C-alpha cells in the first residue's frame, strides 16, 4: 500500500525558495533551450515506460493499454510544444520600426513579445495519471513558457507521482536546468500554503467544482491575486435532432452509451446529458455494460452521491440500470422532461463523474432552445445531425457555442486531441478562465504575459525581437 508523505513546512520552503531562485534563469533560456528540455523529459518518460505504466496500473486500476496510450499522448504533447518553440509558432513577436509619418504622430521603435509569469503551482488530477498529472499539459506548457513548476501530487497515485517527478527532475538537470525548475509536493496543507505564497505567480487545477472553487478563491483573494486556471466540471450535453433520430436512432444510442461508459465514465468530457425528441424510444434502446473499475474509493463514493442527487430532482426517474461491477457500481440512465428541466435548471448542474447519464426529452425546437438557454458553461457540446440538410442542427451548433468550449458534430466528445487548434475550456462552471485552454499548444498562453520594448537596443532585446 502506498503511504502519502505530506510535505513538511521546511521542505516546502526549500521547494519554493528553489523555484524562486530558478525563476530568472528559466526566464532567460532561449526557445531552443526550452525545446531541448521538453524533449529530454519526453525521452526519459519513454525510456521509463514499463516502470511507470506498471505503477499507474497498480494505483489507478486502469488497464495497461489505456495507460500506454496516455503516456504516448504525454510524450507527444511535450514534443509538440518543443516543435512549436523551435519553429517560433509559440514565440510571439511583433516588431514595429520607428515611423516618423505615423498617423497620430511619430511612432517610436516598439516591439512586443511575452515573458513567463514565474513559478507555477500545478494541482495534478486523478483520472489521467499521465496526461493531466505530474507532467501533464499544465506542467509541460508552463515549462515551455519558461516557468519553474511545483506540482501537488494527487493522492490517488502517489508512487507514480514520485517516480514521474524523479525522472522529470533528472532529465532537466541533464540539460543544465537549475535546481528548482521542477519539484513535487504532497498534501493539502502544503498545497494551500504554496498557493498563498507570494513566490507562486499562477496555478493550474483539474478536479471538482467544490475543490476548484475553494482554491480559486484563495488565489484571487491573496493580497497579490494570481491567475488560477481551473477545470472544474461539465455534463457535456449532446443534442439529437429529430432528423438524426429518424435516420440512425439505434446507432446514436449505441454511440452515446459507448462514450458514456468509456473508462467507467471517468472523463471530464463524458456526455452526461443527452437531449432527444423521443425519450421513451431512446431509453428503451439502451443496453448498459458492466462498468470497469473506478479509480479509487473516493470516486466510487462521489458517484453514488451525485447519482442520488440526480434521482432526487423533480421529474427525474431511473430508466435503465446495468449489472453491477465488483465494486457495486452500476451504469445507469435517468430521464426527465425538458419542461421539468426548465422548472428546475439545477438538474443540469449535477455532474455524475462515472457511468451515468441523463436523458432529456424535448417536444419542440422551441423547447430545446429554451433548455440550451439555461445550460451552464461546459467543456463540450455535441450535435447528432442528419446526413442531409438539418437546419435545426446548424442552429443548435451556434447555440451550443454560446456556452461550450468545443462543439462536436456527429462524433462523441470523449477523446481530446492535442493540437494547435484544440480548445479545452469553457464558461463557468466548466472553468475559471473561459478565454484559455488547458489542452493544445495554446495552453502556453496561460503562463506568459505581454511586454513591449520601446527604443531598446538590440543587445538588450529578447532573442525573438532582434532584427
C-alpha positions in Angstrom: 0.0 0.0 0.0 1.3 3.5 -0.9 1.9 5.8 2.0 1.2 9.5 1.5 4.1 11.6 2.7 2.8 15.2 3.3 5.4 17.8 2.5 6.7 19.4 5.7 6.9 23.2 6.2 10.7 23.1 6.0 10.6 21.1 2.8 8.0 23.3 1.2 10.1 26.4 2.0 13.1 24.7 0.3 11.0 23.9 -2.8 9.6 27.4 -3.1 12.9 29.1 -2.5 14.5 26.9 -5.2 11.6 27.7 -7.6 12.0 31.4 -7.0 15.8 31.2 -7.5 15.2 29.3 -10.8 12.7 31.9 -12.0 15.2 34.3 -13.6 17.5 31.7 -15.2 14.5 29.9 -16.8 13.0 33.2 -18.0 16.3 33.9 -19.8 16.5 30.5 -21.5 16.1 30.6 -25.3 13.2 28.8 -27.0 15.7 26.3 -28.3 16.8 25.6 -24.7 13.3 25.0 -23.6 12.7 22.7 -26.5 15.8 20.7 -25.5 14.4 20.4 -22.0 11.0 19.2 -23.1 12.5 16.7 -25.5 14.8 15.4 -22.7 11.8 14.8 -20.4 9.9 13.1 -23.2 12.8 10.7 -23.8 13.1 10.0 -20.1 9.5 9.1 -19.7 9.5 7.0 -22.8 12.5 5.1 -21.5 10.8 4.6 -18.2 7.5 3.4 -19.8 7.5 -0.1 -18.4 8.2 1.1 -14.9 5.7 4.0 -15.0 2.8 2.1 -16.6 3.1 -0.7 -14.0 3.0 1.8 -11.2 0.0 3.5 -12.7 -1.9 0.2 -13.3 -1.3 -0.8 -9.7 -2.5 2.5 -8.2 -5.4 3.5 -10.5 -6.8 0.2 -11.7 -6.7 1.4 -15.3 -5.8 -1.1 -18.0 -2.3 -1.1 -19.3 -3.4 -0.5 -22.9 -5.2 2.7 -21.8 -2.2 3.8 -19.7 0.3 3.2 -22.6 -1.8 5.3 -24.9 -2.0 8.0 -22.3 1.8 8.0 -21.8 2.2 8.2 -25.6 0.0 11.2 -25.6 2.0 12.8 -22.8 5.3 12.3 -24.6 3.8 13.6 -27.9 2.5 16.6 -26.1 5.9 17.6 -24.8 7.5 17.1 -28.2 4.7 19.2 -29.8 5.5 22.1 -27.5 9.2 21.7 -28.3 8.4 21.8 -32.0 6.4 25.0 -31.6 9.3 26.6 -29.7 11.8 25.6 -32.4 9.7 26.9 -35.4 8.7 30.1 -33.4 5.0 29.4 -33.7 4.9 29.6 -29.9 7.2 32.6 -29.6 5.1 35.6 -30.4 6.9 38.7 -31.7 5.5 41.9 -33.2 8.1 44.3 -34.5 7.3 47.9 -35.5 10.2 50.1 -36.6 10.2 53.8 -35.9 7.9 55.7 -38.3 8.1 59.5 -38.4 5.0 59.6 -40.6 2.7 57.6 -38.3 -0.9 58.9 -38.4 -1.1 60.1 -34.8 2.4 61.5 -34.8 5.9 60.0 -34.9 6.0 56.4 -33.7 9.0 55.1 -31.8 10.5 51.7 -32.4 8.3 49.3 -30.4 8.4 45.5 -30.2 6.1 43.2 -28.3 6.6 39.7 -27.0 5.8 37.6 -23.9 7.7 36.8 -20.7 7.0 34.0 -18.3 4.9 34.7 -15.2 7.2 32.9 -12.8 6.8 29.8 -10.6 3.6 27.9 -11.4 1.7 25.6 -9.0 0.0 22.6 -10.7 -2.6 20.5 -9.0 -2.5 17.1 -10.6 -5.7 15.2 -11.5 -6.7 11.6 -10.6 -8.4 10.4 -13.8 -5.4 10.9 -16.2 -2.3 9.8 -14.2 0.0 10.9 -17.0 -1.7 13.4 -19.3 -3.2 15.6 -16.5 -0.9 14.7 -13.7 2.8 15.3 -12.8 4.0 16.0 -16.3 0.6 16.7 -17.9 -0.5 19.6 -20.0 -0.2 22.2 -17.3 3.4 21.2 -16.4 4.6 20.8 -20.0 3.1 24.2 -21.1 4.4 26.0 -18.1 7.9 24.7 -18.7 7.5 25.6 -22.4 6.7 29.1 -21.3 9.9 29.3 -19.2 8.3 28.9 -15.7 9.5 26.8 -12.8 6.9 24.2 -11.9 5.8 22.9 -8.5 3.3 20.0 -8.7 1.0 19.0 -6.0 0.7 15.2 -6.3 -2.7 13.6 -6.4 -3.2 11.2 -3.5 -4.7 8.6 -5.9 -1.4 7.7 -7.3 1.5 8.8 -5.0 4.1 6.3 -6.0 3.6 7.0 -9.7 3.8 10.8 -9.0 7.1 10.4 -7.1 8.6 8.2 -9.8 7.4 10.5 -12.7 8.8 13.6 -10.9 12.1 11.9 -10.3 12.5 11.2 -14.0 11.5 14.8 -14.9 14.0 16.3 -12.5 16.8 14.1 -13.7 16.1 14.9 -17.3 16.0 18.7 -16.6 19.2 18.6 -14.7 20.8 16.6 -17.5 20.3 19.6 -19.9 21.6 22.1 -17.4 18.3 23.3 -15.8 18.8 24.7 -12.3 17.6 23.1 -9.1 14.1 24.3 -8.5 13.0 24.2 -12.1 10.6 21.3 -11.2 9.5 19.8 -7.9 6.8 17.7 -6.3 4.9 18.4 -3.1 2.3 16.3 -1.3 -0.6 17.1 1.0 -3.5 19.5 1.1 -1.9 21.9 3.7 1.3 22.2 1.8 -0.5 22.9 -1.5 -2.7 25.6 0.2 0.4 27.2 1.8 2.1 27.2 -1.7 -0.9 28.8 -3.3 -0.8 31.6 -0.8 2.9 32.1 -1.1 4.0 35.3 -2.9 6.6 33.4 -4.9 3.9 31.4 -6.7 2.7 33.5 -9.7 -0.1 31.3 -11.2 -1.8 28.0 -10.7 -3.4 25.2 -12.7 -6.1 22.8 -11.5 -8.1 19.9 -12.8 -10.7 18.5 -10.5 -14.0 19.0 -8.7 -16.1 22.2 -8.7 -16.1 22.4 -5.0 -12.3 22.0 -4.6 -11.5 24.2 -7.5 -13.7 27.0 -6.4 -12.1 26.9 -2.9 -8.6 27.2 -4.4 -9.8 29.8 -6.9 -11.0 32.0 -4.0 -7.6 31.6 -2.3 -5.7 32.5 -5.4 -7.8 35.6 -6.2 -8.1 36.6 -2.6 -4.4 37.0 -2.0 -3.0 40.4 -1.3 -1.4 39.9 -4.7 -4.1 38.0 -6.7 -2.8 35.5 -9.2 -4.3 33.8 -12.2 -6.0 30.5 -11.4 -6.7 28.2 -14.3 -9.2 25.7 -13.1 -11.1 23.0 -15.0 -13.9 22.1 -12.7 -16.8 20.2 -14.1 -19.0 19.6 -17.1 -22.0 17.5 -18.2 -21.1 17.9 -21.9 -24.6 17.9 -23.4 -25.4 16.0 -26.7 -28.3 17.2 -28.8 -30.0 14.7 -31.1 -32.2 16.3 -33.7 -35.4 14.7 -34.9 -34.0 14.2 -38.4 -30.9 12.4 -37.0 -33.1 10.3 -34.7 -35.2 9.2 -37.6 -32.2 8.4 -39.7 -30.0 6.4 -37.3 -31.5 6.3 -33.9 -30.1 2.9 -32.9 -26.6 3.9 -33.8 -26.8 7.1 -31.9 -28.0 5.3 -28.7 -25.1 2.8 -29.1 -22.6 5.6 -29.6 -23.8 7.5 -26.6 -23.7 4.5 -24.3 -20.2 3.7 -25.5 -18.9 7.2 -24.9 -20.8 7.5 -21.6 -19.4 4.3 -20.1 -15.9 4.5 -21.6 -13.3 4.3 -18.8 -16.2 3.8 -16.4 -17.3 7.3 -17.3 -14.3 8.9 -15.6 -13.6 11.6 -18.2 -14.2 15.3 -17.9 -15.7 15.2 -21.4 -18.2 12.4 -20.5 -21.5 13.1 -22.3 -23.6 13.1 -19.2 -26.7 14.8 -20.7 -28.4 13.9 -24.0 -31.4 15.9 -25.3 -33.7 13.8 -27.6 -37.0 14.1 -29.3 -38.3 10.7 -28.1 -37.0 9.9 -24.6 -39.1 6.7 -24.3 -37.8 5.2 -27.5 -34.2 6.3 -26.7 -34.1 4.8 -23.2 -35.8 1.6 -24.4 -32.9 1.0 -26.8 -30.2 1.4 -24.1 -28.1 -1.6 -23.3 -25.7 -0.9 -20.4 -22.5 -2.9 -19.8 -20.8 -3.8 -16.6 -18.6 -0.8 -15.8 -14.9 -1.1 -15.4 -13.2 -0.4 -12.1 -13.2 3.1 -10.8 -10.0 5.0 -9.8 -10.4 5.0 -6.1 -13.0 4.6 -3.3 -13.5 8.3 -3.1 -14.7 8.5 -6.7 -17.0 5.5 -6.1 -18.5 7.3 -3.1 -18.8 10.6 -5.1 -20.5 8.8 -7.9 -23.1 7.3 -5.5 -23.7 10.8 -4.0 -24.2 12.5 -7.3 -26.5 9.9 -8.8 -28.6 10.1 -5.6 -28.8 13.8 -6.1 -30.0 13.4 -9.6 -32.7 10.9 -8.6 -34.0 13.3 -6.0 -34.6 16.1 -8.6 -38.2 16.8 -9.5 -39.4 14.7 -12.5 -36.2 12.6 -12.7 -36.6 8.8 -12.8 -34.4 5.8 -13.5 -34.9 4.5 -17.0 -32.2 1.8 -17.1 -29.6 0.3 -14.8 -26.9 -2.1 -15.8 -25.3 -5.0 -14.0 -23.1 -4.1 -11.0 -19.3 -4.3 -11.1 -17.3 -6.0 -8.3 -17.2 -2.6 -6.6 -21.0 -2.4 -6.5 -21.1 0.3 -9.2 -23.8 0.0 -12.0 -24.1 2.1 -15.1 -27.4 3.9 -15.1 -29.6 6.1 -17.3 -32.0 8.6 -15.8 -34.7 10.5 -17.7 -36.5 13.8 -17.3 -38.7 16.1 -19.5 -37.5 19.4 -20.8 -40.4 21.0 -19.0 -39.1 19.7 -15.7 -35.6 20.9 -16.6 -36.9 24.4 -17.3 -38.7 24.4 -13.9 -35.5 23.2 -12.2 -32.4 24.1 -14.2 -30.2 22.9 -11.3 -30.5 19.4 -12.6 -28.1 20.4 -15.3 -25.5 21.4 -12.7 -25.1 17.9 -11.3 -22.1 16.1 -12.8 -22.2 12.3 -12.1 -18.5 11.5 -12.5 -18.9 8.0 -13.7 -21.1 5.8 -15.9 -24.4 7.7 -15.5 -26.3 9.9 -18.0 -29.5 12.0 -18.0 -31.8 11.8 -21.0 -33.9 14.9 -21.5 -36.9 14.6 -23.7 -37.9 17.7 -25.7 -41.2 18.2 -27.6 -40.3 21.1 -30.0 -37.4 23.1 -31.3 -38.5 26.0 -29.2 -38.4 23.9 -26.0 -35.0 22.6 -27.0 -33.7 26.2 -27.4 -35.1 27.1 -24.0 -33.2 24.3 -22.4 -30.0 25.3 -24.1 -30.5 28.8 -22.9 -30.4 27.7 -19.2 -27.4 25.4 -19.8 -24.4 26.3 -17.6 -20.9 26.6 -19.1 -19.5 23.3 -20.5 -16.3 21.9 -21.9 -18.1 20.4 -24.9 -21.4 20.3 -26.6 -22.2 17.8 -29.3 -24.7 17.7 -32.2 -26.0 14.5 -33.7 -27.3 15.7 -37.1 -28.9 14.1 -40.1 -26.6 13.4 -43.1 -28.7 15.6 -45.4 -29.7 19.2 -44.7 -30.5 19.6 -41.0 -31.4 23.3 -40.3 -32.1 22.6 -36.6 -28.6 21.0 -36.1 -26.9 24.1 -37.6 -28.9 26.3 -35.2 -28.0 24.1 -32.3 -24.3 24.2 -33.1 -24.5 28.0 -32.9 -26.5 27.9 -29.6 -24.0 25.5 -28.1 -21.1 27.7 -29.0 -22.6 30.3 -26.6 -21.9 28.1 -23.6 -19.3 25.5 -24.5 -15.6 25.4 -25.4 -15.8 22.8 -28.1 -18.6 22.0 -30.5 -18.6 18.4 -31.8 -20.6 17.4 -34.9 -21.7 13.8 -35.4 -18.9 12.5 -33.1 -18.6 11.9 -29.4 -16.7 14.3 -27.0 -14.6 11.7 -25.2 -11.1 11.9 -26.6 -9.4 15.2 -26.8 -6.6 15.5 -29.3 -3.6 17.7 -28.6 -3.1 20.3 -31.4 -2.8 24.0 -32.1 -6.5 24.3 -32.8 -7.7 22.5 -29.7 -9.9 24.3 -27.1 -10.4 22.6 -23.8 -12.2 25.1 -21.7 -15.5 26.9 -21.4 -17.5 29.3 -19.3 -18.1 28.9 -15.6 -18.5 26.4 -14.1 -16.6 24.4 -16.7 -13.5 26.5 -16.0 -12.4 29.6 -14.1 -10.8 31.1 -17.2 -13.0 30.7 -20.3 -10.6 32.6 -22.6 -7.9 29.9 -22.2 -7.4 26.2 -22.9 -5.6 23.6 -20.9 -5.1 21.3 -23.9 -3.1 22.0 -27.0 -0.2 24.3 -27.7 -2.3 27.5 -26.9 -2.2 26.3 -23.3 1.2 28.0 -23.1 -0.5 31.4 -23.2 -1.7 31.0 -19.6 1.8 31.2 -18.2 3.0 34.3 -20.0 2.3 38.0 -20.1 2.9 40.5 -22.9 5.7 43.1 -22.6 6.5 45.9 -25.1 10.1 47.1 -25.6 10.3 50.7 -26.8 13.5 52.1 -28.2 15.5 49.2 -26.6 18.9 48.5 -28.3 19.2 45.1 -30.0 21.7 43.7 -27.4 19.1 44.2 -24.6 16.2 42.7 -26.5 14.9 39.2 -26.2 16.2 37.0 -29.0 12.9 36.8 -30.8 12.6 40.6 -31.1 16.0 41.3 -32.7 16.2 42.2 -36.4 
